[in-house]
Amino acid sequence: MMQDIFVGVNVAKDWLDVHHVLSGARRIANTAAAARSFAAACAQQGAWVIFEARRLVPEFDGAGHA
């Protein structure tokens, strides 16, 4: 029985911090080409890619309205 592979990704404007359970941590550029290469490598391994969850909170005025 094959064990699932999980890859964690923290997204920033200019880069992706990637932690692969087998190969460790690395930083890649947040570009279309780098993302395609990363996605292809993960697909080839059958890896699950987990992205950070972040909720954007709108600015509020003094009365608590967005």
PDBQT receptor file of N, H, CA, C and O in Angstrom, charges set to zero:
ATOM      1  N   MET A   1       0.845  -1.189   0.000  1.00  0.00    +0.000 N 
ATOM      2  CA  MET A   1       0.000   0.000   0.000  1.00  0.00    +0.000 C 
ATOM      3  C   MET A   1       0.882   1.241   0.000  1.00  0.00    +0.000 C 
ATOM      4  O   MET A   1       1.778   1.370   0.834  1.00  0.00    +0.000 OA
ATOM      5  N   MET A   2       0.630   2.150  -0.932  1.00  0.00    +0.000 N 
ATOM      6  H   MET A   2      -0.098   2.045  -1.610  1.00  0.00    +0.000 HD
ATOM      7  CA  MET A   2       1.412   3.369  -1.045  1.00  0.00    +0.000 C 
ATOM      8  C   MET A   2       0.885   4.431  -0.092  1.00  0.00    +0.000 C 
ATOM      9  O   MET A   2      -0.325   4.614   0.040  1.00  0.00    +0.000 OA
ATOM     10  N   GLN A   3       1.796   5.129   0.568  1.00  0.00    +0.000 N 
ATOM     11  H   GLN A   3       2.780   4.981   0.461  1.00  0.00    +0.000 HD
ATOM     12  CA  GLN A   3       1.405   6.184   1.492  1.00  0.00    +0.000 C 
ATOM     13  C   GLN A   3       1.206   7.487   0.724  1.00  0.00    +0.000 C 
ATOM     14  O   GLN A   3       1.948   7.774  -0.216  1.00  0.00    +0.000 OA
ATOM     15  N   ASP A   4       0.200   8.283   1.123  1.00  0.00    +0.000 N 
ATOM     16  H   ASP A   4      -0.403   8.049   1.887  1.00  0.00    +0.000 HD
ATOM     17  CA  ASP A   4      -0.050   9.573   0.483  1.00  0.00    +0.000 C 
ATOM     18  C   ASP A   4       1.118  10.515   0.732  1.00  0.00    +0.000 C 
ATOM     19  O   ASP A   4       1.751  10.472   1.787  1.00  0.00    +0.000 OA
ATOM     20  N   ILE A   5       1.399  11.368  -0.254  1.00  0.00    +0.000 N 
ATOM     21  H   ILE A   5       0.885  11.403  -1.111  1.00  0.00    +0.000 HD
ATOM     22  CA  ILE A   5       2.428  12.397  -0.146  1.00  0.00    +0.000 C 
ATOM     23  C   ILE A   5       1.722  13.743  -0.066  1.00  0.00    +0.000 C 
ATOM     24  O   ILE A   5       0.876  14.057  -0.903  1.00  0.00    +0.000 OA
ATOM     25  N   PHE A   6       2.071  14.535   0.943  1.00  0.00    +0.000 N 
ATOM     26  H   PHE A   6       2.758  14.280   1.623  1.00  0.00    +0.000 HD
ATOM     27  CA  PHE A   6       1.482  15.857   1.128  1.00  0.00    +0.000 C 
ATOM     28  C   PHE A   6       2.560  16.916   0.968  1.00  0.00    +0.000 C 
ATOM     29  O   PHE A   6       3.664  16.772   1.493  1.00  0.00    +0.000 OA
ATOM     30  N   VAL A   7       2.235  17.984   0.238  1.00  0.00    +0.000 N 
ATOM     31  H   VAL A   7       1.338  18.100  -0.188  1.00  0.00    +0.000 HD
ATOM     32  CA  VAL A   7       3.141  19.104   0.029  1.00  0.00    +0.000 C 
ATOM     33  C   VAL A   7       2.439  20.365   0.520  1.00  0.00    +0.000 C 
ATOM     34  O   VAL A   7       1.349  20.695   0.054  1.00  0.00    +0.000 OA
ATOM     35  N   GLY A   8       3.066  21.069   1.464  1.00  0.00    +0.000 N 
ATOM     36  H   GLY A   8       3.951  20.800   1.843  1.00  0.00    +0.000 HD
ATOM     37  CA  GLY A   8       2.495  22.305   1.994  1.00  0.00    +0.000 C 
ATOM     38  C   GLY A   8       3.060  23.505   1.247  1.00  0.00    +0.000 C 
ATOM     39  O   GLY A   8       4.250  23.547   0.938  1.00  0.00    +0.000 OA
ATOM     40  N   VAL A   9       2.198  24.484   0.957  1.00  0.00    +0.000 N 
ATOM     41  H   VAL A   9       1.231  24.450   1.209  1.00  0.00    +0.000 HD
ATOM     42  CA  VAL A   9       2.625  25.675   0.230  1.00  0.00    +0.000 C 
ATOM     43  C   VAL A   9       2.121  26.922   0.942  1.00  0.00    +0.000 C 
ATOM     44  O   VAL A   9       0.930  27.053   1.224  1.00  0.00    +0.000 OA
ATOM     45  N   ASN A  10       3.047  27.839   1.229  1.00  0.00    +0.000 N 
ATOM     46  H   ASN A  10       4.014  27.733   0.999  1.00  0.00    +0.000 HD
ATOM     47  CA  ASN A  10       2.721  29.153   1.771  1.00  0.00    +0.000 C 
ATOM     48  C   ASN A  10       2.899  30.142   0.628  1.00  0.00    +0.000 C 
ATOM     49  O   ASN A  10       3.972  30.219   0.030  1.00  0.00    +0.000 OA
ATOM     50  N   VAL A  11       1.846  30.899   0.326  1.00  0.00    +0.000 N 
ATOM     51  H   VAL A  11       0.975  30.836   0.812  1.00  0.00    +0.000 HD
ATOM     52  CA  VAL A  11       1.844  31.775  -0.840  1.00  0.00    +0.000 C 
ATOM     53  C   VAL A  11       2.189  33.211  -0.447  1.00  0.00    +0.000 C 
ATOM     54  O   VAL A  11       1.584  33.778   0.463  1.00  0.00    +0.000 OA
ATOM     55  N   ALA A  12       3.152  33.782  -1.132  1.00  0.00    +0.000 N 
ATOM     56  H   ALA A  12       3.643  33.321  -1.871  1.00  0.00    +0.000 HD
ATOM     57  CA  ALA A  12       3.488  35.201  -0.998  1.00  0.00    +0.000 C 
ATOM     58  C   ALA A  12       3.395  35.839  -2.384  1.00  0.00    +0.000 C 
ATOM     59  O   ALA A  12       3.265  35.139  -3.388  1.00  0.00    +0.000 OA
ATOM     60  N   LYS A  13       3.461  37.143  -2.431  1.00  0.00    +0.000 N 
ATOM     61  H   LYS A  13       3.566  37.711  -1.615  1.00  0.00    +0.000 HD
ATOM     62  CA  LYS A  13       3.324  37.840  -3.708  1.00  0.00    +0.000 C 
ATOM     63  C   LYS A  13       4.388  37.408  -4.716  1.00  0.00    +0.000 C 
ATOM     64  O   LYS A  13       4.077  37.183  -5.886  1.00  0.00    +0.000 OA
ATOM     65  N   ASP A  14       5.629  37.292  -4.275  1.00  0.00    +0.000 N 
ATOM     66  H   ASP A  14       5.881  37.475  -3.324  1.00  0.00    +0.000 HD
ATOM     67  CA  ASP A  14       6.729  37.025  -5.193  1.00  0.00    +0.000 C 
ATOM     68  C   ASP A  14       7.271  35.602  -5.159  1.00  0.00    +0.000 C 
ATOM     69  O   ASP A  14       8.063  35.234  -6.027  1.00  0.00    +0.000 OA
ATOM     70  N   TRP A  15       6.871  34.793  -4.187  1.00  0.00    +0.000 N 
ATOM     71  H   TRP A  15       6.228  35.091  -3.482  1.00  0.00    +0.000 HD
ATOM     72  CA  TRP A  15       7.407  33.439  -4.080  1.00  0.00    +0.000 C 
ATOM     73  C   TRP A  15       6.407  32.495  -3.436  1.00  0.00    +0.000 C 
ATOM     74  O   TRP A  15       5.398  32.919  -2.874  1.00  0.00    +0.000 OA
ATOM     75  N   LEU A  16       6.708  31.210  -3.531  1.00  0.00    +0.000 N 
ATOM     76  H   LEU A  16       7.528  30.866  -3.988  1.00  0.00    +0.000 HD
ATOM     77  CA  LEU A  16       5.965  30.146  -2.863  1.00  0.00    +0.000 C 
ATOM     78  C   LEU A  16       6.958  29.401  -1.979  1.00  0.00    +0.000 C 
ATOM     79  O   LEU A  16       7.973  28.909  -2.470  1.00  0.00    +0.000 OA
ATOM     80  N   ASP A  17       6.678  29.314  -0.691  1.00  0.00    +0.000 N 
ATOM     81  H   ASP A  17       5.853  29.714  -0.292  1.00  0.00    +0.000 HD
ATOM     82  CA  ASP A  17       7.482  28.496   0.208  1.00  0.00    +0.000 C 
ATOM     83  C   ASP A  17       6.861  27.110   0.210  1.00  0.00    +0.000 C 
ATOM     84  O   ASP A  17       5.709  26.936   0.606  1.00  0.00    +0.000 OA
ATOM     85  N   VAL A  18       7.626  26.133  -0.232  1.00  0.00    +0.000 N 
ATOM     86  H   VAL A  18       8.562  26.274  -0.554  1.00  0.00    +0.000 HD
ATOM     87  CA  VAL A  18       7.138  24.773  -0.422  1.00  0.00    +0.000 C 
ATOM     88  C   VAL A  18       7.805  23.852   0.583  1.00  0.00    +0.000 C 
ATOM     89  O   VAL A  18       9.024  23.885   0.752  1.00  0.00    +0.000 OA
ATOM     90  N   HIS A  19       6.999  23.023   1.254  1.00  0.00    +0.000 N 
ATOM     91  H   HIS A  19       6.009  22.996   1.116  1.00  0.00    +0.000 HD
ATOM     92  CA  HIS A  19       7.574  21.992   2.117  1.00  0.00    +0.000 C 
ATOM     93  C   HIS A  19       7.065  20.640   1.644  1.00  0.00    +0.000 C 
ATOM     94  O   HIS A  19       5.877  20.330   1.730  1.00  0.00    +0.000 OA
ATOM     95  N   HIS A  20       7.997  19.854   1.146  1.00  0.00    +0.000 N 
ATOM     96  H   HIS A  20       8.962  20.106   1.076  1.00  0.00    +0.000 HD
ATOM     97  CA  HIS A  20       7.693  18.511   0.645  1.00  0.00    +0.000 C 
ATOM     98  C   HIS A  20       8.159  17.517   1.697  1.00  0.00    +0.000 C 
ATOM     99  O   HIS A  20       9.299  17.589   2.156  1.00  0.00    +0.000 OA
ATOM    100  N   VAL A  21       7.300  16.605   2.077  1.00  0.00    +0.000 N 
ATOM    101  H   VAL A  21       6.374  16.547   1.703  1.00  0.00    +0.000 HD
ATOM    102  CA  VAL A  21       7.605  15.663   3.152  1.00  0.00    +0.000 C 
ATOM    103  C   VAL A  21       8.859  14.833   2.858  1.00  0.00    +0.000 C 
ATOM    104  O   VAL A  21       9.550  14.420   3.789  1.00  0.00    +0.000 OA
ATOM    105  N   LEU A  22       9.158  14.587   1.599  1.00  0.00    +0.000 N 
ATOM    106  H   LEU A  22       8.596  14.923   0.842  1.00  0.00    +0.000 HD
ATOM    107  CA  LEU A  22      10.320  13.773   1.242  1.00  0.00    +0.000 C 
ATOM    108  C   LEU A  22      11.576  14.598   0.942  1.00  0.00    +0.000 C 
ATOM    109  O   LEU A  22      12.685  14.177   1.271  1.00  0.00    +0.000 OA
ATOM    110  N   SER A  23      11.410  15.765   0.322  1.00  0.00    +0.000 N 
ATOM    111  H   SER A  23      10.509  16.107   0.055  1.00  0.00    +0.000 HD
ATOM    112  CA  SER A  23      12.582  16.535  -0.103  1.00  0.00    +0.000 C 
ATOM    113  C   SER A  23      12.833  17.801   0.701  1.00  0.00    +0.000 C 
ATOM    114  O   SER A  23      13.803  18.509   0.428  1.00  0.00    +0.000 OA
ATOM    115  N   GLY A  24      11.995  18.108   1.677  1.00  0.00    +0.000 N 
ATOM    116  H   GLY A  24      11.207  17.533   1.898  1.00  0.00    +0.000 HD
ATOM    117  CA  GLY A  24      12.233  19.256   2.546  1.00  0.00    +0.000 C 
ATOM    118  C   GLY A  24      11.664  20.558   2.017  1.00  0.00    +0.000 C 
ATOM    119  O   GLY A  24      10.774  20.575   1.166  1.00  0.00    +0.000 OA
ATOM    120  N   ALA A  25      12.203  21.653   2.545  1.00  0.00    +0.000 N 
ATOM    121  H   ALA A  25      12.926  21.640   3.236  1.00  0.00    +0.000 HD
ATOM    122  CA  ALA A  25      11.676  22.985   2.241  1.00  0.00    +0.000 C 
ATOM    123  C   ALA A  25      12.509  23.671   1.168  1.00  0.00    +0.000 C 
ATOM    124  O   ALA A  25      13.723  23.488   1.078  1.00  0.00    +0.000 OA
ATOM    125  N   ARG A  26      11.813  24.474   0.353  1.00  0.00    +0.000 N 
ATOM    126  H   ARG A  26      10.827  24.623   0.427  1.00  0.00    +0.000 HD
ATOM    127  CA  ARG A  26      12.490  25.302  -0.638  1.00  0.00    +0.000 C 
ATOM    128  C   ARG A  26      11.581  26.449  -1.021  1.00  0.00    +0.000 C 
ATOM    129  O   ARG A  26      10.378  26.405  -0.767  1.00  0.00    +0.000 OA
ATOM    130  N   ARG A  27      12.140  27.463  -1.622  1.00  0.00    +0.000 N 
ATOM    131  H   ARG A  27      13.118  27.500  -1.829  1.00  0.00    +0.000 HD
ATOM    132  CA  ARG A  27      11.371  28.622  -2.079  1.00  0.00    +0.000 C 
ATOM    133  C   ARG A  27      11.466  28.658  -3.601  1.00  0.00    +0.000 C 
ATOM    134  O   ARG A  27      12.549  28.544  -4.175  1.00  0.00    +0.000 OA
ATOM    135  N   ILE A  28      10.297  28.822  -4.247  1.00  0.00    +0.000 N 
ATOM    136  H   ILE A  28       9.417  28.914  -3.781  1.00  0.00    +0.000 HD
ATOM    137  CA  ILE A  28      10.280  28.965  -5.701  1.00  0.00    +0.000 C 
ATOM    138  C   ILE A  28       9.598  30.281  -6.051  1.00  0.00    +0.000 C 
ATOM    139  O   ILE A  28       8.830  30.830  -5.261  1.00  0.00    +0.000 OA
ATOM    140  N   ALA A  29       9.889  30.768  -7.233  1.00  0.00    +0.000 N 
ATOM    141  H   ALA A  29      10.513  30.321  -7.875  1.00  0.00    +0.000 HD
ATOM    142  CA  ALA A  29       9.286  32.021  -7.694  1.00  0.00    +0.000 C 
ATOM    143  C   ALA A  29       7.785  31.837  -7.885  1.00  0.00    +0.000 C 
ATOM    144  O   ALA A  29       7.335  30.762  -8.280  1.00  0.00    +0.000 OA
ATOM    145  N   ASN A  30       7.019  32.874  -7.608  1.00  0.00    +0.000 N 
ATOM    146  H   ASN A  30       7.385  33.747  -7.287  1.00  0.00    +0.000 HD
ATOM    147  CA  ASN A  30       5.577  32.856  -7.840  1.00  0.00    +0.000 C 
ATOM    148  C   ASN A  30       5.337  33.368  -9.258  1.00  0.00    +0.000 C 
ATOM    149  O   ASN A  30       4.848  34.478  -9.467  1.00  0.00    +0.000 OA
ATOM    150  N   THR A  31       5.696  32.526 -10.222  1.00  0.00    +0.000 N 
ATOM    151  H   THR A  31       6.094  31.624 -10.052  1.00  0.00    +0.000 HD
ATOM    152  CA  THR A  31       5.506  32.831 -11.646  1.00  0.00    +0.000 C 
ATOM    153  C   THR A  31       4.751  31.674 -12.283  1.00  0.00    +0.000 C 
ATOM    154  O   THR A  31       4.687  30.575 -11.732  1.00  0.00    +0.000 OA
ATOM    155  N   ALA A  32       4.187  31.937 -13.442  1.00  0.00    +0.000 N 
ATOM    156  H   ALA A  32       4.239  32.829 -13.890  1.00  0.00    +0.000 HD
ATOM    157  CA  ALA A  32       3.439  30.889 -14.137  1.00  0.00    +0.000 C 
ATOM    158  C   ALA A  32       4.346  29.709 -14.480  1.00  0.00    +0.000 C 
ATOM    159  O   ALA A  32       3.950  28.556 -14.310  1.00  0.00    +0.000 OA
ATOM    160  N   ALA A  33       5.545  29.983 -14.954  1.00  0.00    +0.000 N 
ATOM    161  H   ALA A  33       5.867  30.919 -15.092  1.00  0.00    +0.000 HD
ATOM    162  CA  ALA A  33       6.460  28.900 -15.351  1.00  0.00    +0.000 C 
ATOM    163  C   ALA A  33       6.865  28.046 -14.154  1.00  0.00    +0.000 C 
ATOM    164  O   ALA A  33       6.862  26.818 -14.243  1.00  0.00    +0.000 OA
ATOM    165  N   ALA A  34       7.209  28.678 -13.046  1.00  0.00    +0.000 N 
ATOM    166  H   ALA A  34       7.211  29.676 -12.974  1.00  0.00    +0.000 HD
ATOM    167  CA  ALA A  34       7.612  27.926 -11.852  1.00  0.00    +0.000 C 
ATOM    168  C   ALA A  34       6.432  27.132 -11.297  1.00  0.00    +0.000 C 
ATOM    169  O   ALA A  34       6.601  25.994 -10.859  1.00  0.00    +0.000 OA
ATOM    170  N   ALA A  35       5.239  27.726 -11.313  1.00  0.00    +0.000 N 
ATOM    171  H   ALA A  35       5.102  28.651 -11.669  1.00  0.00    +0.000 HD
ATOM    172  CA  ALA A  35       4.050  27.034 -10.811  1.00  0.00    +0.000 C 
ATOM    173  C   ALA A  35       3.719  25.813 -11.676  1.00  0.00    +0.000 C 
ATOM    174  O   ALA A  35       3.354  24.761 -11.151  1.00  0.00    +0.000 OA
ATOM    175  N   ARG A  36       3.845  25.951 -12.999  1.00  0.00    +0.000 N 
ATOM    176  H   ARG A  36       4.141  26.805 -13.426  1.00  0.00    +0.000 HD
ATOM    177  CA  ARG A  36       3.589  24.812 -13.892  1.00  0.00    +0.000 C 
ATOM    178  C   ARG A  36       4.573  23.680 -13.625  1.00  0.00    +0.000 C 
ATOM    179  O   ARG A  36       4.182  22.513 -13.569  1.00  0.00    +0.000 OA
ATOM    180  N   SER A  37       5.829  24.017 -13.464  1.00  0.00    +0.000 N 
ATOM    181  H   SER A  37       6.146  24.964 -13.510  1.00  0.00    +0.000 HD
ATOM    182  CA  SER A  37       6.855  23.005 -13.198  1.00  0.00    +0.000 C 
ATOM    183  C   SER A  37       6.590  22.304 -11.863  1.00  0.00    +0.000 C 
ATOM    184  O   SER A  37       6.678  21.080 -11.769  1.00  0.00    +0.000 OA
ATOM    185  N   PHE A  38       6.269  23.080 -10.845  1.00  0.00    +0.000 N 
ATOM    186  H   PHE A  38       6.197  24.074 -10.921  1.00  0.00    +0.000 HD
ATOM    187  CA  PHE A  38       5.947  22.542  -9.522  1.00  0.00    +0.000 C 
ATOM    188  C   PHE A  38       4.725  21.628  -9.598  1.00  0.00    +0.000 C 
ATOM    189  O   PHE A  38       4.737  20.525  -9.053  1.00  0.00    +0.000 OA
ATOM    190  N   ALA A  39       3.666  22.091 -10.279  1.00  0.00    +0.000 N 
ATOM    191  H   ALA A  39       3.657  22.987 -10.722  1.00  0.00    +0.000 HD
ATOM    192  CA  ALA A  39       2.443  21.298 -10.397  1.00  0.00    +0.000 C 
ATOM    193  C   ALA A  39       2.688  19.994 -11.143  1.00  0.00    +0.000 C 
ATOM    194  O   ALA A  39       2.154  18.951 -10.767  1.00  0.00    +0.000 OA
ATOM    195  N   ALA A  40       3.491  20.051 -12.195  1.00  0.00    +0.000 N 
ATOM    196  H   ALA A  40       3.925  20.899 -12.500  1.00  0.00    +0.000 HD
ATOM    197  CA  ALA A  40       3.797  18.840 -12.964  1.00  0.00    +0.000 C 
ATOM    198  C   ALA A  40       4.557  17.828 -12.110  1.00  0.00    +0.000 C 
ATOM    199  O   ALA A  40       4.273  16.631 -12.159  1.00  0.00    +0.000 OA
ATOM    200  N   ALA A  41       5.526  18.311 -11.327  1.00  0.00    +0.000 N 
ATOM    201  H   ALA A  41       5.756  19.284 -11.287  1.00  0.00    +0.000 HD
ATOM    202  CA  ALA A  41       6.293  17.411 -10.460  1.00  0.00    +0.000 C 
ATOM    203  C   ALA A  41       5.399  16.770  -9.406  1.00  0.00    +0.000 C 
ATOM    204  O   ALA A  41       5.520  15.578  -9.125  1.00  0.00    +0.000 OA
ATOM    205  N   CYS A  42       4.501  17.561  -8.823  1.00  0.00    +0.000 N 
ATOM    206  H   CYS A  42       4.402  18.530  -9.051  1.00  0.00    +0.000 HD
ATOM    207  CA  CYS A  42       3.578  17.015  -7.812  1.00  0.00    +0.000 C 
ATOM    208  C   CYS A  42       2.620  16.010  -8.432  1.00  0.00    +0.000 C 
ATOM    209  O   CYS A  42       2.331  14.975  -7.832  1.00  0.00    +0.000 OA
ATOM    210  N   ALA A  43       2.124  16.310  -9.634  1.00  0.00    +0.000 N 
ATOM    211  H   ALA A  43       2.358  17.151 -10.121  1.00  0.00    +0.000 HD
ATOM    212  CA  ALA A  43       1.201  15.390 -10.310  1.00  0.00    +0.000 C 
ATOM    213  C   ALA A  43       1.890  14.069 -10.635  1.00  0.00    +0.000 C 
ATOM    214  O   ALA A  43       1.292  13.001 -10.507  1.00  0.00    +0.000 OA
ATOM    215  N   GLN A  44       3.144  14.147 -11.052  1.00  0.00    +0.000 N 
ATOM    216  H   GLN A  44       3.631  15.014 -11.156  1.00  0.00    +0.000 HD
ATOM    217  CA  GLN A  44       3.901  12.936 -11.381  1.00  0.00    +0.000 C 
ATOM    218  C   GLN A  44       4.057  12.038 -10.156  1.00  0.00    +0.000 C 
ATOM    219  O   GLN A  44       4.073  10.813 -10.279  1.00  0.00    +0.000 OA
ATOM    220  N   GLN A  45       4.174  12.650  -8.972  1.00  0.00    +0.000 N 
ATOM    221  H   GLN A  45       4.161  13.645  -8.872  1.00  0.00    +0.000 HD
ATOM    222  CA  GLN A  45       4.312  11.896  -7.727  1.00  0.00    +0.000 C 
ATOM    223  C   GLN A  45       2.966  11.508  -7.125  1.00  0.00    +0.000 C 
ATOM    224  O   GLN A  45       2.909  10.725  -6.177  1.00  0.00    +0.000 OA
ATOM    225  N   GLY A  46       1.889  12.052  -7.673  1.00  0.00    +0.000 N 
ATOM    226  H   GLY A  46       1.935  12.688  -8.443  1.00  0.00    +0.000 HD
ATOM    227  CA  GLY A  46       0.574  11.806  -7.102  1.00  0.00    +0.000 C 
ATOM    228  C   GLY A  46       0.398  12.505  -5.754  1.00  0.00    +0.000 C 
ATOM    229  O   GLY A  46      -0.356  12.038  -4.901  1.00  0.00    +0.000 OA
ATOM    230  N   ALA A  47       1.103  13.634  -5.566  1.00  0.00    +0.000 N 
ATOM    231  H   ALA A  47       1.715  14.014  -6.259  1.00  0.00    +0.000 HD
ATOM    232  CA  ALA A  47       1.098  14.337  -4.282  1.00  0.00    +0.000 C 
ATOM    233  C   ALA A  47      -0.151  15.197  -4.105  1.00  0.00    +0.000 C 
ATOM    234  O   ALA A  47      -0.698  15.735  -5.069  1.00  0.00    +0.000 OA
ATOM    235  N   TRP A  48      -0.583  15.313  -2.865  1.00  0.00    +0.000 N 
ATOM    236  H   TRP A  48      -0.139  14.877  -2.083  1.00  0.00    +0.000 HD
ATOM    237  CA  TRP A  48      -1.634  16.244  -2.468  1.00  0.00    +0.000 C 
ATOM    238  C   TRP A  48      -0.955  17.570  -2.150  1.00  0.00    +0.000 C 
ATOM    239  O   TRP A  48      -0.008  17.595  -1.364  1.00  0.00    +0.000 OA
ATOM    240  N   VAL A  49      -1.412  18.672  -2.739  1.00  0.00    +0.000 N 
ATOM    241  H   VAL A  49      -2.182  18.651  -3.377  1.00  0.00    +0.000 HD
ATOM    242  CA  VAL A  49      -0.840  19.990  -2.473  1.00  0.00    +0.000 C 
ATOM    243  C   VAL A  49      -1.812  20.757  -1.588  1.00  0.00    +0.000 C 
ATOM    244  O   VAL A  49      -2.983  20.937  -1.923  1.00  0.00    +0.000 OA
ATOM    245  N   ILE A  50      -1.292  21.202  -0.452  1.00  0.00    +0.000 N 
ATOM    246  H   ILE A  50      -0.341  21.056  -0.180  1.00  0.00    +0.000 HD
ATOM    247  CA  ILE A  50      -2.111  21.903   0.547  1.00  0.00    +0.000 C 
ATOM    248  C   ILE A  50      -1.630  23.345   0.627  1.00  0.00    +0.000 C 
ATOM    249  O   ILE A  50      -0.478  23.602   0.977  1.00  0.00    +0.000 OA
ATOM    250  N   PHE A  51      -2.511  24.281   0.304  1.00  0.00    +0.000 N 
ATOM    251  H   PHE A  51      -3.447  24.071   0.020  1.00  0.00    +0.000 HD
ATOM    252  CA  PHE A  51      -2.169  25.701   0.377  1.00  0.00    +0.000 C 
ATOM    253  C   PHE A  51      -2.638  26.274   1.701  1.00  0.00    +0.000 C 
ATOM    254  O   PHE A  51      -3.623  25.818   2.283  1.00  0.00    +0.000 OA
ATOM    255  N   GLU A  52      -1.908  27.290   2.169  1.00  0.00    +0.000 N 
ATOM    256  H   GLU A  52      -1.108  27.660   1.696  1.00  0.00    +0.000 HD
ATOM    257  CA  GLU A  52      -2.307  27.955   3.402  1.00  0.00    +0.000 C 
ATOM    258  C   GLU A  52      -3.709  28.537   3.232  1.00  0.00    +0.000 C 
ATOM    259  O   GLU A  52      -4.103  28.923   2.132  1.00  0.00    +0.000 OA
ATOM    260  N   ALA A  53      -4.441  28.593   4.312  1.00  0.00    +0.000 N 
ATOM    261  H   ALA A  53      -4.121  28.279   5.206  1.00  0.00    +0.000 HD
ATOM    262  CA  ALA A  53      -5.765  29.223   4.293  1.00  0.00    +0.000 C 
ATOM    263  C   ALA A  53      -5.618  30.629   4.869  1.00  0.00    +0.000 C 
ATOM    264  O   ALA A  53      -5.124  30.801   5.984  1.00  0.00    +0.000 OA
ATOM    265  N   ARG A  54      -6.039  31.609   4.122  1.00  0.00    +0.000 N 
ATOM    266  H   ARG A  54      -6.440  31.470   3.217  1.00  0.00    +0.000 HD
ATOM    267  CA  ARG A  54      -5.945  32.988   4.602  1.00  0.00    +0.000 C 
ATOM    268  C   ARG A  54      -7.218  33.697   4.215  1.00  0.00    +0.000 C 
ATOM    269  O   ARG A  54      -7.681  33.611   3.078  1.00  0.00    +0.000 OA
ATOM    270  N   ARG A  55      -7.768  34.389   5.165  1.00  0.00    +0.000 N 
ATOM    271  H   ARG A  55      -7.393  34.459   6.089  1.00  0.00    +0.000 HD
ATOM    272  CA  ARG A  55      -8.986  35.162   4.917  1.00  0.00    +0.000 C 
ATOM    273  C   ARG A  55      -8.597  36.623   4.871  1.00  0.00    +0.000 C 
ATOM    274  O   ARG A  55      -7.967  37.131   5.799  1.00  0.00    +0.000 OA
ATOM    275  N   LEU A  56      -8.966  37.303   3.802  1.00  0.00    +0.000 N 
ATOM    276  H   LEU A  56      -9.477  36.891   3.048  1.00  0.00    +0.000 HD
ATOM    277  CA  LEU A  56      -8.679  38.724   3.691  1.00  0.00    +0.000 C 
ATOM    278  C   LEU A  56      -9.786  39.501   4.384  1.00  0.00    +0.000 C 
ATOM    279  O   LEU A  56     -10.967  39.288   4.112  1.00  0.00    +0.000 OA
ATOM    280  N   VAL A  57      -9.408  40.387   5.267  1.00  0.00    +0.000 N 
ATOM    281  H   VAL A  57      -8.449  40.560   5.488  1.00  0.00    +0.000 HD
ATOM    282  CA  VAL A  57     -10.374  41.184   6.023  1.00  0.00    +0.000 C 
ATOM    283  C   VAL A  57     -10.393  42.582   5.440  1.00  0.00    +0.000 C 
ATOM    284  O   VAL A  57      -9.350  43.231   5.360  1.00  0.00    +0.000 OA
ATOM    285  N   PRO A  58     -11.574  43.063   5.025  1.00  0.00    +0.000 N 
ATOM    286  CA  PRO A  58     -11.643  44.415   4.444  1.00  0.00    +0.000 C 
ATOM    287  C   PRO A  58     -11.366  45.477   5.513  1.00  0.00    +0.000 C 
ATOM    288  O   PRO A  58     -11.523  45.240   6.711  1.00  0.00    +0.000 OA
ATOM    289  N   GLU A  59     -10.954  46.639   5.043  1.00  0.00    +0.000 N 
ATOM    290  H   GLU A  59     -10.827  46.831   4.070  1.00  0.00    +0.000 HD
ATOM    291  CA  GLU A  59     -10.762  47.782   5.944  1.00  0.00    +0.000 C 
ATOM    292  C   GLU A  59     -12.134  48.206   6.486  1.00  0.00    +0.000 C 
ATOM    293  O   GLU A  59     -13.135  48.174   5.770  1.00  0.00    +0.000 OA
ATOM    294  N   PHE A  60     -12.157  48.596   7.743  1.00  0.00    +0.000 N 
ATOM    295  H   PHE A  60     -11.344  48.622   8.324  1.00  0.00    +0.000 HD
ATOM    296  CA  PHE A  60     -13.412  49.052   8.361  1.00  0.00    +0.000 C 
ATOM    297  C   PHE A  60     -13.307  50.519   8.694  1.00  0.00    +0.000 C 
ATOM    298  O   PHE A  60     -12.235  51.014   9.040  1.00  0.00    +0.000 OA
ATOM    299  N   ASP A  61     -14.437  51.221   8.588  1.00  0.00    +0.000 N 
ATOM    300  H   ASP A  61     -15.308  50.819   8.307  1.00  0.00    +0.000 HD
ATOM    301  CA  ASP A  61     -14.460  52.602   9.041  1.00  0.00    +0.000 C 
ATOM    302  C   ASP A  61     -14.676  52.635  10.557  1.00  0.00    +0.000 C 
ATOM    303  O   ASP A  61     -14.790  51.575  11.173  1.00  0.00    +0.000 OA
ATOM    304  N   GLY A  62     -14.733  53.767  11.149  1.00  0.00    +0.000 N 
ATOM    305  H   GLY A  62     -14.640  54.628  10.648  1.00  0.00    +0.000 HD
ATOM    306  CA  GLY A  62     -14.869  53.887  12.594  1.00  0.00    +0.000 C 
ATOM    307  C   GLY A  62     -16.135  53.257  13.138  1.00  0.00    +0.000 C 
ATOM    308  O   GLY A  62     -16.176  52.893  14.313  1.00  0.00    +0.000 OA
ATOM    309  N   ALA A  63     -17.182  53.116  12.311  1.00  0.00    +0.000 N 
ATOM    310  H   ALA A  63     -17.148  53.412  11.357  1.00  0.00    +0.000 HD
ATOM    311  CA  ALA A  63     -18.445  52.550  12.764  1.00  0.00    +0.000 C 
ATOM    312  C   ALA A  63     -18.490  51.030  12.556  1.00  0.00    +0.000 C 
ATOM    313  O   ALA A  63     -19.512  50.406  12.842  1.00  0.00    +0.000 OA
ATOM    314  N   GLY A  64     -17.415  50.433  12.070  1.00  0.00    +0.000 N 
ATOM    315  H   GLY A  64     -16.585  50.939  11.838  1.00  0.00    +0.000 HD
ATOM    316  CA  GLY A  64     -17.399  48.995  11.867  1.00  0.00    +0.000 C 
ATOM    317  C   GLY A  64     -17.971  48.542  10.548  1.00  0.00    +0.000 C 
ATOM    318  O   GLY A  64     -18.305  47.367  10.390  1.00  0.00    +0.000 OA
ATOM    319  N   HIS A  65     -18.094  49.466   9.577  1.00  0.00    +0.000 N 
ATOM    320  H   HIS A  65     -17.823  50.420   9.705  1.00  0.00    +0.000 HD
ATOM    321  CA  HIS A  65     -18.612  49.111   8.251  1.00  0.00    +0.000 C 
ATOM    322  C   HIS A  65     -17.482  48.933   7.270  1.00  0.00    +0.000 C 
ATOM    323  O   HIS A  65     -16.470  49.633   7.317  1.00  0.00    +0.000 OA
ATOM    324  N   ALA A  66     -17.674  47.991   6.390  1.00  0.00    +0.000 N 
ATOM    325  H   ALA A  66     -18.496  47.423   6.353  1.00  0.00    +0.000 HD
ATOM    326  CA  ALA A  66     -16.659  47.759   5.347  1.00  0.00    +0.000 C 
ATOM    327  C   ALA A  66     -16.775  48.778   4.253  1.00  0.00    +0.000 C 
ATOM    328  O   ALA A  66     -16.006  48.742   3.292  1.00  0.00    +0.000 OA
TER     329      ALA A  66
